[in-house]
């Protein structure tokens, strides 16, 4: 499911690149993963002769294994192990920088955006996609409520996400101008991933085997979930 999601996002970023009527001699795919964007940045075969939108592509990622297992592409590529916050490139190097669903992993997003602006040429283009602030909202709420009930407090289990309303300000502070921020809500069910969990993690075993804590309501436990249909008014079922 993750590969399919990243490929779809990579295709949409490539579409944005194709919308720009120019050729990019040198581009950078930041946090490239397995080249989910590069696989879509092929030649425009509709033109005659076929046109290279991106003539040469640098792929940068902190995960060396991802760079060793990249997807094939028509574009000449160079892979570099690099941190988004400390890019090993000179100023005004790239005509285009793209990034697909990787910037939410960085520790210092303002610094990473500043690095992108630094390595871009004055007329360069940056096209990126990242998770918004409401991503996994239900999961985060469920984890917090469960831990408050059982532990009396909670710790973060999900990476922090940037609010969409803050992105324009962060990009402007990094030095970008002519900004366009597009927000899209996507609802996806990932229950098929649960089929591959063979060993429950320690925290899951702790919750399932625990008795209701005194600090909570002490009226329900995970063992009562099998009785859920008996508790629904009107004889309904889930």
N, C-alpha and C positions, 0 to 999 in steps of 0.2 A: 504493500500500500504506500509506503514512504517513497519507493522508487517511482511509482506512478504519479504521486503528488508532485515530486520534484521535477519530473519530466514535463508535466502539464505546465507548471510555473515557468520552467525553462523555455517552453514553446511560446508562452505569452510574452516573456521578455524578448525573445528573438523577434516576435512580431512587432514589438515597439522599435527595435533596431531597424527592421525593414521599412518602417514608416518614415524614417529619416532619409531624405534624398541625398545621400552622400556616401562615399567610401571611407572606411576607417583603416588606415594602413597598419596601425598597431593598437591592439585592445588588450584589456586585462579582465579575466574572470576571477573575481575575488570570492574565496570560499567556494571553489568550483565543485567540490565533491567528486563525483564520477563524470563530470562534464555534461551535466544535464542541460546546460544552455548551449554549449558548443555543438552538440549533436543536431541542433536546429539551425545553427548559423551556417548553413551550406550555401552554395552558389545559387544565385537567382537564375534558374534555367529558363525562365520565361523570357529573359532578355537575350539579344543576339549581338555579340557572343555572350555566353554565360558570364555574369558579373560577380565578382567577389565583393561582398559587402564588408567583410572583415578579411584583410589580407594576411594578417599574422596575429596569433593569440597567445598571450601568456596566461597560464593557469596557476593560481596560487591557492594553497590550502595548508592548514596546520597538520592535517592528517596525511602522512606519507603513504599509507596503504591505499587511501582513496585515489591518489595520483597514480599509483601503480595499476589501478583497475579502471581506467577511464574508458568511456564509450568512444567508439570510432567516430571520426568527423573528417570532412573534406578540408578543413582549415589546417594549415601548418601551425603546430602548437609546441610550446615550451613549458614544461612543468617546473614549478618552484615551490619548495616548502617555505611558507612565510606566514607570519602572524599579521592579521589585519591591522593591528595597532602599531606595527613597526615594519612597514613595507620597505623591502630592500631595493628600491628604485629611486632614480634621480627625479628632481622636479621637472614638470612639463614633459613627461615621457609618453603618455598614452593619449590617443585620440578618443578612446571609449573605455569606460569601466562599467562592467555589469556585475551584479551580485544577486544570487537567488537563494533566499531562505537560509542565510548563514549569519547575518549581522546580529541576530538576537543572542548568539553565543558569546559575543565579545564582552570583555569586562568593562571596557571604556568606549561606549558608542560615540560620544563626541570626538574623541581622539581618532577613532577609526575613520569617521567621516572627514576629519581634517586631513588624514593621510590620503584618502581618496582624492580630495581636492588638490593636495600638493602634487601628486603624480600625474594629474590631468593637465593637458595643455590648456591655454587660456580659452580656446573655443571647443574644448572637449565636452563630452556628454557622459553623464552618469545615470544609469538605469538600474534600479535595485528593487527587490521585493523582500519583505520581512513580515513576521507575524505581528499583528496589532495587539493593543493592550487588553482586549477582551478574550484573547485566545485561551482555550481550556478553562473558561470561567467556571463552568459547572464542576469540573474535576477539582479545581482549586478549592471551591467552596465545600465540596464533599470531604476532601482530605482535612480541611481545617475543622469542620464540624465533628468529624470522627475523632480527631486528636484532642479536641477540646473536651469531648465526652469521656474519652478514655484516659487521657494524660493530663488534662487540666491546662494545656497549652498546645501550641503548634509551631512547627518549623517549616520553612519553605521546601517544597518538593518539586517545584516546577520553575524553570528559568523565568526571570522577570522579563516582561514584554513592554515595549514602548507604546504609549498612547498615540493614536493617529494624530491627535491635535498637537502633539509635541514635535512631530517629525519635521514639519515646515520650519519651526523655530531652530531645531538642531541643524538642519541643512543650511539655513541662512547664516547661523553663527559660524559654520564651517567655511563659509565664503561662497556658497553656491547662489546663483540668481536664476531668474526665469524658472521658478519651481512649479511642479505639478505633482500633487499627492492624490492618488486614487485609492479609495477604500472599497473593499469588496468583502462581503460576508459569505463564508463557505461553511456549510454544515456537513460533517462527515462522521459516520459511525465506524469506529475501528475495532469492533468486537471480534473480528476474525483474528486479530493479533493475540487474543487471549488463548486461542487454541494451541499456541506454541509454547505456553508457559508450563513446563514440566514440574519444576520445583518452585513452590510458593516461597516468596522472600520471607525473611525473618519477621518483618513488620506485619505481614499478612498473617503469619502463624500466631503472632502475639495477639492480634485483634480477634481472630477466630476462636482462639482458646481462652480468651479472657472472660472474666465475669464482669457484670456491670459495676462500674466504680461508684463510690458513694457520692462523688461530686456531681455525677450526672443525674438523670431522671431515675435510673435504676429500675425502669419498668420494661425494658426491651434488651435483648442481646442478639448477637448474630445467629444463635441457635434457634431463635424464634422466627427467622425469615421463612422457614418452611410453612409456618402458619399464617402467612401474609394474606391468603385468600379468605381465611376465616375472619380477619379483622376488617375487611372492606364492607361498609354498610350496603345494604340492599342485595347482598348475595352476589355481587360482581366478582370478577376474577381478573388477575393480571396474567 
